[in-house]
Each structure stands twice: as C-alpha cells, then as structure tokens.
Amino acid sequence: GVAKALLRTLLTWCRDKHVREVFLGTTAQFLAAHRFYEKNGFRELAKEALPENFPVMAVDTKFYLLALEPTEA
C-alpha cells in the first residue's frame, strides 16, 4: 500500500500544480513495476514520443505516460 499512497500523493501534487502529463522511464526487467504503472493508468509510450527535455537514463528502455485530468477549482 505504500507505493499506491506515494503515487496518490504525487498525482495530487501534480494536479494542484496543473501538471497535465506524467512521464517515466524504467528498465525492461522491472516487470512488477510495469504492472503497477499499468494498473494505475499509465500507458506505454515509444521513446520517440517523449518530450525533448525528458531526462532518459542509460538503463531506461521502457517508457510510460499518464495523462491527468484537471481538477475542479
């Protein structure tokens, strides 16, 4: 439950700051992480579709995007 709580906190902060998209990179070997991201609404994304300023780490081969709905003010 800790990972879910941390993610919920992060996404609340993002929405409060009007962040519309959350991108992340991971390695192909972290299968449990892939399941966690996908279960929480992240969709796999091609590396070529990342923003130009996304900091790709050398070990990252798999990428995800979560589009956030704006919160009501």
Secondary structure, 3 states (H helix, E strand, C coil): CHHHHHHHHHHHHHHHCCCCEEEEEECCCCHHHHHHHHHCCCEEECHHHCCCCCCCCCCCCEEEEEECCCCCC
